[in-house]
């Protein structure tokens, strides 16, 4: 009997919420428009501020390299509602594998798949600082699960096969296999393992959430060969230790705490989980697919892992190879590699490798500060030159009249 597929649900490990400030939105709701149980309502308010997960990235610099144009990302989830203004013209309907569900793959009663899709490819629209990392990518929606975990290994495998048939570039799976609410294994010769292997063979980058149980046991499909498993990191680039899985399931980590994204019918909500860390990485994979169309899936994954921000020379069980750095991944300029390698310590130092700030180059504020310092310096130099010239002229006149 196939194990049940557990959605990394929209309300776990913490309940979905809006930002604390009650900002007005275009639909008249406030950002505190929640049900009494703390779950987000649809539509929700528009969150105007830029989420912390995007503030850490210099988006203009990132999009100088790629925007995801021409790249298709399959989202195997609870469906994607494309009536949200930021997802219009961004989503293509795929099959619905959810037995007995009303509506197709562009229907999302849960909101989970719509949030996942937004983190990948939400367009810039309206009065909000939120946008997807790959805003020109196309999301291919495959509806396969619901809040009750109705999906199973068989329907997950079918969804993966449908993505292969569509010839997508990236597959995002923000789910894991579970039995009685606990992580379960997948048979190496089972339907899901074979489907994922076929996707990897087809040169598709497969990204999967590592899970929210806070355990160190392998989770699937994140632990399947060729899959990039993603754990959740917090604002300090550390593991979200309240829930994020550890161990072999984690290839890299990505922001997964207080993640803002799109919800059905419009607006945004905030939630936490590896469900929302995975699409952050899938968005980076979409950008790399556009920038390096001839690279293999293994090379795309290796670039993400190699350029991630590390606290150790190599991989560890908490954040994998590190916290993903979108700009570094796109701007590294190094040849393709089939696998990441540990960072070489210099001069035999035993000091730990420290994470670099994400994003390369100076910010606008830093540039303005530098310009102001230069202007002040030049002004002082001009004053000194004028003063010095006046003194020389005065002394010259005195000598002539003496």
Buried (B, 14 or more C-beta within 10 A) or exposed (E): EBBBBBBBBBBBBBBBBBBEEEBEBBEEBBBEBBEEEEBBBBBBBBBBBBBBBBBBBBBEBBBEBBBBEBBBBBBBBBBBBBBBBBBEEBBBBBBBBBEEBEEBBBBBBBBBBBBBBBBBBBBEBBEBEBBBBBBBBBBBBBBBBBBEBBBBBBBBBBBBBBBBEBEBBBBBBBBBBBEEEEBBBBEEEBBBBBBBBBBBEBBBBBBBBBBBBBBEBBBBBBBBEBBBBBBBBBEEBBBBEEBBBBBBBBBBBBBBBBBBBBBBBBBBBBBBBBBBBBBBBBBBBBBBBBBBEEBBBBBBBBBBBBBBBBBBEEBBBBBBBBBBBBBBBBBEEEEEBEEBEEBEEEEEEEEEBEBEEBBBEEEEEEEEEEEEEEEEEEEEEEEEEEEEEEEEEEEEEEEEEE
